[in-house]
Amino acid sequence: MVERQPRWAALTETGRTFVNAIGRIAGTSCRVLYVFVSSSARRAAVLGAAGARRLKARPRLEVSPAVRKGAISFAAAGLVLAAVALGASQVAKQVRTATALYAIKRPPAVPPPKVSASPASKAVSSGRLNIRSEPAGAIVTIDGQKRGVTPLFIADLPVGAHAVTLDHSAGSVHQVVKVKADETATVDTLIYSGWVKLFAPFELQISEGGRIVSLDKENRFMLSPGKHDLQLTNRSLGYAGAQSVIVRPGEVTTASISPPKTAVTIAATARAEVWLDGTRIGETPLDLQVPIGTREFVFRNESFGERRTTTTVTTQPLRIDVDFTKPDSR
């Protein structure tokens, strides 16, 4: 905040201006008066000297008392004027000296004090986070560091995105929370089970940590919230795989299983077109990769007709031979 100039400073400035102005006027007036009086005195002296010379050159005349009195008065006036002129010069000099000595000067300008920024005015680089859970008592981990249990209030958290994990015996919940400067972000979550539904082209046995998971009529199963690593197996196909899912409370988490492929070699006694599960894939002989599972192959030849075979493709390489010389076994 800029400090206002005190009232006396304005009065001092006005006084200084007034005195300086009076000094200038007095000095000018005295100089004019001095010039005028000096000129008049010199003129009177010249006239007096000239008259004296004329009187000296002429014969002595009788001067009347009135004339004598006038001459004396005129000479006295000249002396007075000369004295006034001299006094005016001295007065002007004294006024100038007094003005110089006693002129009121403006006090030196004092710079306004520097106001340091208060902590509140500094840029805010942190915010607040309020964390609640149902049930309470979940362990709170923020960016990999444990901070306490719910309910929890953190008053000084750096601005930006933070990974928040709540671990409870009922499950775990993971969220990414964005904290803004000088604002309060809130995490209010329920920790209870959710559903998982897997899609696969063949049957699977699902387990977690050695525990078999049972499916309902909709091929779903229930898990606690959080991340789960599932083991998937199909012994008849020789398949063993894994799938990670993140379960959210009250939600259905879906995942699709892509079956691995196996090398399949196809040959026939006569050239034939080949269809796999209703899609033409070429003519014999063929070497290709086929997804595991139960597959239907169709072979067509103009002379020998059509042959069909249903084969289980496992994780082991497979060879299919078609003999058109033998009757169809179907």
C-alpha positions as CSV (number, residue, x, y, z in Angstrom):
1,M,0.0,0.0,0.0
2,V,1.4,3.5,-0.9
3,E,1.7,5.8,2.0
4,R,-0.1,9.2,1.7
5,Q,1.9,12.4,1.8
6,P,1.4,14.2,5.2
7,R,-0.6,17.4,5.2
8,W,2.3,19.4,6.5
9,A,4.3,18.5,3.4
10,A,1.7,20.1,1.2
11,L,1.6,23.2,3.5
12,T,5.4,23.4,3.4
13,E,5.4,23.3,-0.4
14,T,2.8,26.1,-0.5
15,G,4.8,28.3,1.9
16,R,8.0,27.8,0.0
17,T,6.3,28.8,-3.2
18,F,4.7,31.9,-1.6
19,V,8.0,33.1,0.0
20,N,9.9,32.6,-3.2
21,A,7.3,34.6,-5.2
22,I,7.4,37.4,-2.6
23,G,11.1,37.5,-2.8
24,R,11.1,37.7,-6.6
25,I,8.5,40.5,-6.6
26,A,10.4,42.5,-3.9
27,G,13.7,42.1,-5.7
28,T,12.3,43.2,-9.0
29,S,10.5,46.2,-7.4
30,C,13.6,47.3,-5.6
31,R,15.7,47.1,-8.7
32,V,13.2,49.2,-10.7
33,L,13.1,51.7,-7.8
34,Y,16.9,51.8,-7.6
35,V,17.2,52.4,-11.3
36,F,14.6,55.1,-11.2
37,V,16.0,56.9,-8.2
38,S,19.6,56.6,-9.4
39,S,18.6,58.1,-12.7
40,S,16.7,61.0,-11.0
41,A,19.6,61.7,-8.6
42,R,22.1,61.8,-11.5
43,R,19.8,64.1,-13.4
44,A,19.4,66.4,-10.5
45,A,23.2,66.4,-9.9
46,V,23.8,67.2,-13.5
47,L,21.3,70.0,-13.6
48,G,22.6,71.4,-10.3
49,A,26.2,71.4,-11.6
50,A,25.2,73.1,-14.9
51,G,23.2,75.8,-13.0
52,A,26.2,76.4,-10.8
53,R,28.5,76.9,-13.7
54,R,26.1,79.3,-15.4
55,L,25.7,81.3,-12.2
56,K,29.5,81.4,-11.8
57,A,30.0,82.7,-15.3
58,R,27.4,85.4,-14.9
59,P,27.6,88.5,-12.7
60,R,26.4,88.0,-9.3
61,L,22.8,88.5,-9.0
62,E,20.6,88.9,-6.1
63,V,18.6,85.8,-5.4
64,S,15.3,86.2,-3.8
65,P,14.6,84.2,-0.6
66,A,11.9,82.2,-2.5
67,V,14.3,81.1,-5.2
68,R,17.0,80.2,-2.6
69,K,14.4,78.2,-0.7
70,G,13.4,76.3,-3.8
71,A,17.0,75.5,-4.7
72,I,17.7,74.2,-1.3
73,S,14.5,72.1,-1.4
74,F,15.4,70.7,-4.8
75,A,18.9,69.8,-3.6
76,A,17.5,68.2,-0.5
77,A,15.1,66.2,-2.6
78,G,18.0,64.9,-4.7
79,L,19.9,63.8,-1.6
80,V,16.8,62.0,-0.3
81,L,16.2,60.3,-3.6
82,A,19.9,59.2,-3.7
83,A,19.6,57.8,-0.1
84,V,16.3,56.0,-1.0
85,A,18.0,54.5,-4.1
86,L,20.9,53.3,-2.0
87,G,18.6,51.9,0.7
88,A,16.4,50.2,-2.0
89,S,19.5,48.5,-3.4
90,Q,20.5,47.2,0.1
91,V,16.9,46.1,0.8
92,A,16.8,44.1,-2.5
93,K,20.1,42.5,-1.6
94,Q,18.9,41.6,1.9
95,V,15.6,40.1,0.5
96,R,17.5,38.0,-1.9
97,T,19.8,36.8,0.8
98,A,16.9,36.0,3.2
99,T,15.0,34.2,0.4
100,A,18.0,32.0,-0.3
101,L,18.6,31.4,3.4
102,Y,15.1,30.8,4.7
103,A,13.3,29.4,1.7
104,I,11.4,26.4,2.7
105,K,12.6,23.3,0.9
106,R,10.6,20.2,0.2
107,P,11.6,17.4,2.4
108,P,13.3,14.6,0.6
109,A,10.9,12.0,-0.9
110,V,10.7,8.9,1.3
111,P,10.2,5.7,-0.8
112,P,7.2,3.7,0.3
113,P,8.2,0.7,2.5
114,K,8.4,-2.6,0.7
115,V,5.5,-4.8,1.6
116,S,6.6,-8.4,1.7
117,A,4.2,-11.0,0.3
118,S,2.3,-12.7,3.0
119,P,2.2,-16.5,3.0
120,A,-1.5,-16.3,1.9
121,S,-0.5,-14.3,-1.2
122,K,2.1,-16.8,-2.4
123,A,1.1,-19.3,-5.1
124,V,-0.7,-22.2,-3.6
125,S,0.9,-25.5,-4.7
126,S,-1.1,-27.9,-2.6
127,G,-4.7,-29.1,-1.9
128,R,-6.7,-31.2,0.5
129,L,-8.0,-34.8,0.2
130,N,-10.9,-36.2,2.3
131,I,-11.2,-40.0,2.2
132,R,-14.1,-42.1,3.4
133,S,-15.1,-45.7,2.9
134,E,-17.9,-48.1,3.8
135,P,-17.0,-50.1,5.8
136,A,-14.5,-47.8,7.5
137,G,-11.0,-48.8,8.7
138,A,-9.6,-49.3,5.2
139,I,-5.8,-48.8,4.9
140,V,-5.1,-45.8,2.7
141,T,-2.1,-45.8,0.4
142,I,-1.3,-42.8,-1.8
143,D,1.3,-43.1,-4.5
144,G,2.6,-46.2,-2.9
145,Q,2.9,-44.7,0.6
146,K,0.6,-45.6,3.5
147,R,-1.0,-42.6,5.0
148,G,-3.5,-44.0,7.5
149,V,-7.0,-45.6,7.7
150,T,-10.4,-44.3,6.7
151,P,-11.9,-41.9,7.5
152,L,-8.8,-39.8,6.7
153,F,-8.3,-36.1,5.9
154,I,-5.0,-34.9,4.4
155,A,-4.5,-31.2,4.6
156,D,-1.4,-30.7,2.4
157,L,-1.2,-32.8,-0.7
158,P,0.7,-31.7,-3.8
159,V,-1.4,-30.5,-6.8
160,G,-1.8,-33.2,-9.5
161,A,-3.0,-36.7,-10.0
162,H,-2.5,-39.3,-7.2
163,A,-3.1,-43.1,-7.1
164,V,-5.2,-43.9,-4.1
165,T,-5.7,-47.5,-2.9
166,L,-8.0,-48.6,-0.1
167,D,-7.3,-52.0,1.3
168,H,-9.9,-53.8,3.5
169,S,-10.7,-57.3,4.5
170,A,-13.8,-56.9,2.3
171,G,-11.6,-56.0,-0.7
172,S,-9.5,-53.3,-2.3
173,V,-10.5,-50.2,-4.3
174,H,-8.2,-48.3,-6.6
175,Q,-8.8,-44.8,-7.8
176,V,-6.9,-41.9,-9.4
177,V,-7.7,-38.6,-7.8
178,K,-6.9,-35.2,-9.1
179,V,-6.0,-32.6,-6.5
180,K,-6.4,-28.9,-7.3
181,A,-4.7,-25.9,-5.6
182,D,-6.4,-24.8,-2.4
183,E,-9.4,-27.1,-3.0
184,T,-10.6,-30.3,-1.3
185,A,-11.0,-33.5,-3.3
186,T,-13.1,-36.3,-1.9
187,V,-12.9,-40.1,-2.2
188,D,-16.1,-41.7,-0.9
189,T,-16.4,-45.4,-1.8
190,L,-18.1,-48.6,-0.9
191,I,-16.0,-51.6,-0.4
192,Y,-18.2,-54.7,-1.3
193,S,-18.2,-57.4,-3.9
194,G,-18.6,-57.1,-7.6
195,W,-19.2,-59.5,-10.5
196,V,-16.9,-61.0,-13.2
197,K,-18.0,-62.5,-16.5
198,L,-15.6,-64.2,-18.9
199,F,-16.2,-64.9,-22.6
200,A,-14.3,-67.8,-24.1
201,P,-14.9,-70.1,-27.2
202,F,-14.5,-73.2,-25.0
203,E,-15.2,-74.3,-21.4
204,L,-12.8,-73.1,-18.7
205,Q,-12.1,-74.0,-15.2
206,I,-11.5,-70.8,-13.2
207,S,-9.5,-70.6,-9.9
208,E,-7.8,-68.0,-7.8
209,G,-5.0,-68.9,-5.4
210,G,-5.9,-72.6,-5.8
211,R,-9.6,-72.0,-5.0
212,I,-12.1,-73.0,-7.7
213,V,-14.6,-70.3,-8.6
214,S,-18.1,-71.3,-9.1
215,L,-20.2,-69.8,-12.0
216,D,-23.9,-68.9,-11.8
217,K,-26.4,-69.5,-14.6
218,E,-25.2,-66.4,-16.4
219,N,-21.6,-67.6,-16.3
220,R,-20.7,-65.0,-13.7
221,F,-18.9,-65.2,-10.4
222,M,-18.6,-62.8,-7.5
223,L,-15.3,-61.4,-6.1
224,S,-14.3,-58.8,-3.6
225,P,-13.3,-55.4,-5.1
226,G,-9.8,-54.9,-6.3
227,K,-7.3,-56.6,-8.5
228,H,-7.5,-60.4,-9.0
229,D,-5.2,-62.8,-10.9
230,L,-7.3,-65.7,-12.2
231,Q,-6.0,-69.1,-13.5
232,L,-7.8,-70.6,-16.5
233,T,-7.5,-74.2,-17.5
234,N,-9.1,-76.7,-20.0
235,R,-7.4,-80.1,-19.6
236,S,-9.0,-81.7,-22.7
237,L,-7.6,-78.9,-24.9
238,G,-4.3,-78.8,-23.0
239,Y,-4.9,-75.1,-22.3
240,A,-3.6,-73.2,-19.3
241,G,-3.7,-69.4,-19.1
242,A,-4.1,-66.5,-16.8
243,Q,-6.2,-63.4,-16.7
244,S,-6.1,-60.3,-14.5
245,V,-9.3,-58.4,-13.7
246,I,-10.1,-55.3,-11.5
247,V,-13.4,-55.7,-9.7
248,R,-15.4,-52.7,-8.8
249,P,-18.0,-52.7,-6.1
250,G,-21.4,-53.6,-7.4
251,E,-20.3,-53.6,-11.0
252,V,-19.9,-56.4,-13.6
253,T,-16.4,-56.7,-15.0
254,T,-16.1,-58.5,-18.3
255,A,-13.1,-60.1,-20.0
256,S,-12.7,-62.0,-23.2
257,I,-10.3,-64.9,-23.7
258,S,-8.6,-65.2,-27.0
259,P,-7.7,-68.9,-27.6
260,P,-4.2,-69.8,-28.7
261,K,-3.7,-71.2,-32.2
262,T,-2.2,-74.6,-33.3
263,A,-0.5,-75.7,-36.5
264,V,-2.8,-77.7,-38.7
265,T,-1.8,-79.5,-41.9
266,I,-4.6,-80.5,-44.4
267,A,-4.2,-83.0,-47.3
268,A,-6.5,-84.8,-49.6
269,T,-6.4,-87.5,-52.3
270,A,-7.9,-85.1,-54.8
271,R,-7.8,-81.4,-55.0
272,A,-10.5,-79.9,-52.9
273,E,-11.8,-76.6,-51.5
274,V,-11.7,-76.3,-47.7
275,W,-14.1,-74.5,-45.4
276,L,-13.4,-73.9,-41.7
277,D,-16.5,-73.2,-39.5
278,G,-18.3,-72.0,-42.6
279,T,-15.5,-69.8,-44.0
280,R,-13.5,-70.8,-47.1
281,I,-9.8,-70.9,-46.2
282,G,-8.3,-72.3,-49.5
283,E,-7.6,-75.5,-51.4
284,T,-5.7,-78.6,-50.4
285,P,-2.9,-79.0,-49.5
286,L,-2.9,-76.5,-46.7
287,D,-0.7,-75.5,-43.7
288,L,-2.3,-73.0,-41.4
289,Q,-2.8,-71.9,-37.8
290,V,-6.2,-72.8,-36.3
291,P,-7.5,-71.6,-32.9
292,I,-7.9,-74.4,-30.3
293,G,-11.4,-75.8,-29.7
294,T,-13.9,-77.9,-31.6
295,R,-13.8,-77.1,-35.3
296,E,-15.7,-78.2,-38.4
297,F,-13.9,-78.8,-41.6
298,V,-15.7,-79.2,-45.0
299,F,-13.9,-80.5,-48.2
300,R,-15.6,-80.2,-51.7
301,N,-14.5,-81.8,-54.9
302,E,-16.5,-81.6,-58.2
303,S,-16.1,-85.3,-58.9
304,F,-16.2,-86.9,-55.4
305,G,-18.6,-84.5,-53.8
306,E,-18.3,-83.3,-50.2
307,R,-16.7,-84.6,-47.0
308,R,-17.3,-83.2,-43.5
309,T,-15.3,-83.8,-40.3
310,T,-15.5,-82.3,-36.8
311,T,-12.2,-82.2,-35.0
312,T,-11.0,-81.1,-31.6
313,V,-8.0,-78.8,-32.1
314,T,-5.8,-78.8,-29.0
315,T,-2.5,-77.2,-28.2
316,Q,-0.7,-80.0,-30.1
317,P,-0.1,-79.8,-33.8
318,L,-2.8,-81.5,-36.0
319,R,-2.8,-83.3,-39.4
320,I,-6.0,-84.0,-41.3
321,D,-6.1,-86.4,-44.3
322,V,-9.1,-86.8,-46.6
323,D,-9.5,-89.9,-48.8
324,F,-12.1,-89.3,-51.5
325,T,-11.8,-92.9,-52.8
326,K,-13.5,-94.2,-49.6
327,P,-17.1,-93.7,-49.0
328,D,-18.2,-90.9,-46.7
329,S,-18.3,-92.3,-43.1
330,R,-21.1,-90.1,-41.9
